[in-house]
């Protein structure tokens, strides 16, 4: 039966004949399946060569499982962990070894058991330089993964630290027997091979896929949790943006829409039969200033940029209350956020004074500042298909133009821009991170992460390196709070990145669905429990 919302929309717009919808049917809803709309790329089921995005990770977690599952309780303190493929674990007295016992009833979809050999194989792949994996940094402290027996594995560490469980649990367990025949050096060159050799251990199987359009997930009949998944089939459909997803939702073509924007939310609010939810997440959106470029080499200039850009106007105009101005990569919904930090105020006059003090003047009277003969003109890039960031780029352009800086917005395909940022082949770029709630920020700000890594700004500060390394050695993360606060203040003063906003995540779903509980870790969290009433 066509939902009431869809019938009203079609009647109002006179689109029934155009869209090919016939008369309303009394056929009851198929309660064994549902359709979820979300923006995603899924070029391969191998996460080690897949895009490092939240949506990609959410899908991969339906096929594969980690050893332990992080819980979304990081607002109150360091996150806790629940069993995944592991049933229990224990540290040695010196915390240099972690012994993990695996579930005995976990099997791959071809009937093979999940064993310690799979765990060791996954670690070898995660750390192999021929791949290389975006998150391999998290495995640096692990010196070996020992197969004790088929159901027991022992991790060895070079030092005791607070992130051991996060280091072990980051990444999914991959099928050795299915994927070992392909040499690691060939993985990136043939991502489609892994679809042809896909076996899974998670709650769902991959039944079908149409590249760039949809994935069809089927219930894994051998999943070890009794009665789960509750649905027989979940169809994941992608769309170009939140507006397209909202159209599909309002037309009754999808049952759930994730990754919506504030404008989409306004269209959905108070629509009968639909429920809108907004929840905190781990993300922050930022502009990275490439400190190797002449415009961004000194902190005084970067602070001036922060004061010239009206971030509150962005939050009000673009997000309509579904975001807040950010001031730290340790976001405000995390226990270790320094609540004493205040965002740099929007103060164009103070920004001009700082720029003048940094040596920027308009000597030729063309309205654009120069220093040492270099005009303050640069490319400001962001991902194609990110409308909120693109809108922000236009606002940044106008704010900077008002103080004599020419920022030139440009859209770039995500994969190409990420590579450029890692290669430091860019001027400035807007991106986003979903933070690691272990709060090991070395991946983004340590000088070791500059070459080919996610320290996009090429920012190097010996004091910050020391604090990052110090925190990484503390057994109790709470005891490192002073280090975390100090490093947040250094980043606030030096401004290698400008945190624009912390968004809420918006999702909408048919109110006849139950147990839909997306959270900061995944828009498809507990998908195996979703069901129709």
C-alpha positions, 0 to 999 in steps of 0.5 A: 500500500502506498504510504499516505505521505506518498499519496499526498505528495503525488496528488499535490504535484500531479506526478502519478502518471509521470512516475508510472504509479498505478492505483493504490494497492491493498497488498500488505507490506512485506515485513521481511524486508526494508529499504534504506537510503544512504549516500555511500560508495562500496567499490569493494568489500575489503575495508583495507582498500575501501574508502575511509568513510563512516557509511562504508564502515557501516556497511562492512560491519554487516558482513564482517565483525571486529574482535571487540565492539566499541560502545557509544558511551564516550561522552561519560568517559573512555569508551567501553568494549563489548564482545564481537568475535571475541568472548573474553580477553585478559592482559598479562600483569605487565600489560604487554600481552593480551590473550583473546578467546574467540567464539566457538560458534562463529563461522564463515558463510561457506561453513568454515570456522572463524579461527585465530589464523584469521585474526593473525592474517588480518593483522598481517594485511593491516600492517603490510606496506604493499596495501597500505591501510588508512588506519595502519597507524593503530597497529604500530604498537602490536609487535606480533599476533600469536596463534595459541590455538584455533580459538585463542590468539595472543597480541604482543605490544612494544609498550603498555598503553591506554589504547591497547583494546582500540588498537586490537579492535580497530579493523575487521577480521578477514577470511584467510582461507578465501583471501590469502591466495591473492598476494597483498601487493595485488589487493589495491589493483583489483578491488572487484576480486573480493566480491567474487571471493566474498565470505562473511561472518556478520549478520548479513550476506551480500545477495546482489549489487548494482554498482553505484546504485544499490546493495542487497543484503540477505539474512545470514542463516548461520549467524551465531545470535539466535533470532537475528537478523530479524529481517530477511532482506535489507536493500541499501540504495544510494543517492546523490545527496540528502535532497534526493534521499528525502524525495525517495523517502517522501515518495515511499520508495525507501523506508529509512533515510540516513545522512540528511541535511538540515533542509531535508529535516525541515521537509520531513518534520511533522510529516505523518508516518515518519519519525526524524531523529537527530543525534550526536556523532563523532564528526567534525568538519574542518578546513585544513591549511597546508602549512607548506604553502606560503599563505599558511606558514605562520600561526598568526595568519592562520588565527586571522583566518579563523577570526575572519570566517563567520562560523556561527553564520554557517551553522545558522544558515546551513544547519538551522540549529542541527550543528554547533560551532567547533573549536577542537578536534576533541569534540564537545560530546567527548569526555575529554573536551576542554570546556574552557576553550572558546571558538575564535570570535568572528572579528574582521577588524582584529583579523586585518590587524593580525594580518598586518602584523604578519606582514600582509599588505595591499601594496599595489592597491588591487584589493588583494593582500600580498607578502613578499610578492605573493598575493593571498590567493589560493584554491579552497577545495572540498569534496564533490557531492558535499553540499553543506561544505560547498555552501560553506565554501561560498561563505568563506570566500565572501568573508575572506574577500572582505579582508583582502584574501581571494579564496577560490572554491573548487569541487574535487572527487573525494578519492582524488582530493584525499590523495592530494591531501595526503600528498600535500598537493593542495592549498586549503581543503574542507574535509571531516573526521570521525574521531577515534574515541581512544583519542589517539590523535597522532594520525592527524597531528603528529609530525610522523603522520605528515608523509603520505598520512592524514596530517594534511596540514603538514603541521609539525610541533615538537611540544604537540608530538611530545604530548601525543606520545605521552598520552599514548603511553598512559594506561589510564586515559583519564590520567592523561586529561591534562595532556589532552587539554594542553594539546587542544590549546596548542591546536587552538592557538596554532590553528593548523586546521580550522574546525568549522562545526560539529554536526548532529546526524539526522535520520528519518524512518517509517514510524512502523519500524522498531528498534532503529537506533543509529548512533555516533558509531554507525548509521546502521548500528544494530541493523540486525535488530530492526524490524517492522511492528 
